[in-house]
Amino acid sequence: MNVHYLLSAVSAVLLVTTAAHAEPPKAAVFEFQLANLGAQSPTDADRARLGPLTDLLRQQLQESGRYQIVSTEAVKAEVEKGSDLRKCGGCAEDYARKLKADVAITGEIQKVSNLILNINVYVKDLKAGAPEQAYSVDIRGDTDTSFERGVRYLVKNNMPAATEAVEHTR
């Protein structure tokens, strides 16, 4: 048997084995924020929905194997004092670095009306320095159920699979 062929085969097996057992990147998933584009101001119900939706997003991403979710509690007060994470010139990335995360994930809810809403999730890979990736799903109906379904759909169908997320961070 050719030694070069054997070394190539062993290297390929080791590479596949290493990739298969690689830990998913650490992600700081920040609280959803409101980006109200409609004529109505956000309601108390809109604000109350943000925490549970964020928890659901974290759970879905963790269970999917895409990311290891790191707690954002250490920077929570700082985030709350600051401006909108989508308009702060990269502060979410700075917060994520403080948390030793590989990825910063922010989200916003756009409420065009009580019928037309968007859930947007933005993923910034801090190690690769690649452009931020945006994922979005439109939902109809301003209910907890429609938002929960929207987040589940977004993670399952719009965001990259776990292996793509891990490979993307390299």
C-alpha positions as CSV (number, residue, x, y, z in Angstrom):
1,M,0.0,0.0,0.0
2,N,1.3,3.5,-0.9
3,V,2.4,5.3,2.3
4,H,1.3,8.7,0.9
5,Y,-2.2,7.3,0.3
6,L,-2.3,5.8,3.8
7,L,-1.2,9.1,5.4
8,S,-3.8,11.0,3.4
9,A,-6.6,8.5,4.5
10,V,-5.5,8.7,8.2
11,S,-5.5,12.5,8.0
12,A,-8.9,12.7,6.5
13,V,-10.3,10.4,9.2
14,L,-8.7,12.5,11.9
15,L,-10.1,15.7,10.4
16,V,-13.6,14.3,10.1
17,T,-13.4,12.9,13.7
18,T,-12.2,16.2,15.0
19,A,-14.8,18.2,13.2
20,A,-17.5,15.8,14.4
21,H,-16.5,16.2,18.1
22,A,-15.7,19.9,17.9
23,E,-17.5,22.0,20.5
24,P,-20.0,24.4,19.1
25,P,-19.1,28.1,19.3
26,K,-20.0,30.0,22.4
27,A,-22.8,32.5,21.7
28,A,-24.0,35.5,23.7
29,V,-27.7,35.8,22.9
30,F,-28.9,39.2,24.0
31,E,-32.4,40.1,24.9
32,F,-34.8,40.8,22.0
33,Q,-35.4,44.5,21.5
34,L,-38.4,46.3,19.9
35,A,-38.1,48.2,16.6
36,N,-41.5,49.6,16.3
37,L,-42.2,50.8,12.8
38,G,-45.9,51.2,13.1
39,A,-48.1,54.0,14.1
40,Q,-48.7,52.4,17.5
41,S,-46.2,52.6,20.3
42,P,-45.1,49.3,21.9
43,T,-47.5,48.0,24.6
44,D,-46.7,46.5,27.9
45,A,-47.6,43.2,26.4
46,D,-45.0,43.7,23.6
47,R,-42.3,44.5,26.2
48,A,-43.4,41.5,28.4
49,R,-43.0,39.1,25.5
50,L,-39.3,39.9,24.9
51,G,-37.8,38.0,27.8
52,P,-39.7,34.7,27.1
53,L,-38.9,35.0,23.4
54,T,-35.2,35.4,24.2
55,D,-35.3,32.4,26.5
56,L,-37.0,30.4,23.7
57,L,-34.3,31.5,21.2
58,R,-31.5,30.5,23.5
59,Q,-33.1,27.1,24.2
60,Q,-33.7,26.4,20.5
61,L,-30.2,27.3,19.6
62,Q,-28.7,25.3,22.4
63,E,-30.8,22.2,21.7
64,S,-30.0,22.4,17.9
65,G,-26.3,22.0,18.7
66,R,-25.5,25.2,16.8
67,Y,-24.1,27.0,19.8
68,Q,-23.2,26.8,23.5
69,I,-25.1,29.6,25.1
70,V,-23.2,31.8,27.5
71,S,-25.0,33.9,30.1
72,T,-25.3,37.6,29.4
73,E,-26.1,38.3,33.1
74,A,-22.7,39.9,33.7
75,V,-23.4,42.7,31.2
76,K,-27.1,43.0,31.6
77,A,-27.1,46.3,33.5
78,E,-24.6,47.7,31.0
79,V,-26.8,46.7,28.1
80,E,-29.9,48.1,29.7
81,K,-28.2,51.5,30.3
82,G,-26.9,51.6,26.7
83,S,-28.6,52.3,23.5
84,D,-30.4,50.0,21.1
85,L,-28.0,47.0,20.3
86,R,-28.8,47.5,16.6
87,K,-27.7,51.1,16.6
88,C,-24.8,51.3,19.0
89,G,-21.9,50.8,16.6
90,G,-20.9,47.3,17.6
91,C,-21.5,47.4,21.3
92,A,-23.1,43.9,21.2
93,E,-19.8,42.6,19.9
94,D,-17.9,44.3,22.7
95,Y,-20.3,42.8,25.3
96,A,-20.0,39.4,23.7
97,R,-16.2,39.6,23.9
98,K,-16.4,40.5,27.6
99,L,-18.4,37.3,28.0
100,K,-15.7,35.3,26.2
101,A,-18.2,34.4,23.5
102,D,-17.3,33.5,19.9
103,V,-20.6,34.8,18.5
104,A,-22.8,37.8,19.3
105,I,-26.5,37.2,18.6
106,T,-29.0,40.1,18.8
107,G,-32.7,40.2,17.9
108,E,-35.4,42.6,17.3
109,I,-39.1,42.6,16.8
110,Q,-40.5,44.9,14.2
111,K,-44.2,45.6,14.8
112,V,-45.6,47.2,11.6
113,S,-49.1,46.7,12.9
114,N,-51.0,44.3,15.2
115,L,-51.3,42.0,12.2
116,I,-47.8,42.3,10.5
117,L,-44.7,41.6,12.5
118,N,-41.2,40.5,11.9
119,I,-38.7,38.6,14.1
120,N,-35.1,39.4,13.1
121,V,-32.0,37.7,14.4
122,Y,-28.5,38.9,13.7
123,V,-25.5,36.7,14.1
124,K,-22.0,38.1,14.2
125,D,-19.1,35.7,14.2
126,L,-16.4,37.4,16.3
127,K,-13.6,35.0,15.4
128,A,-14.0,35.0,11.6
129,G,-14.6,38.7,11.3
130,A,-17.2,37.8,8.6
131,P,-20.1,40.2,7.9
132,E,-23.0,39.9,10.2
133,Q,-25.7,37.4,9.1
134,A,-29.3,38.3,9.3
135,Y,-32.2,35.9,9.6
136,S,-35.9,37.0,9.5
137,V,-39.3,35.5,9.6
138,D,-42.6,37.3,9.1
139,I,-45.5,36.5,11.4
140,R,-49.1,37.4,11.4
141,G,-50.9,38.1,14.6
142,D,-49.7,39.8,17.8
143,T,-50.0,36.8,20.1
144,D,-47.6,34.8,22.2
145,T,-48.4,31.7,20.1
146,S,-47.5,33.4,16.8
147,F,-44.2,34.7,18.2
148,E,-43.3,31.3,19.6
149,R,-44.0,29.6,16.3
150,G,-42.0,32.3,14.6
151,V,-38.9,31.8,16.7
152,R,-39.1,28.0,16.3
153,Y,-39.5,28.3,12.5
154,L,-36.6,30.8,12.3
155,V,-34.2,28.5,14.1
156,K,-35.4,25.3,12.4
157,N,-35.7,26.6,8.8
158,N,-33.8,29.9,8.3
159,M,-30.6,29.6,10.3
160,P,-27.7,27.4,9.3
161,A,-27.5,23.9,10.5
162,A,-25.2,23.1,13.5
163,T,-22.4,21.8,11.3
164,E,-22.6,24.9,9.1
165,A,-22.5,27.2,12.1
166,V,-19.4,25.4,13.6
167,E,-17.6,25.5,10.2
168,H,-18.5,29.1,9.7
169,T,-16.7,30.1,12.9
170,R,-13.4,28.6,11.8
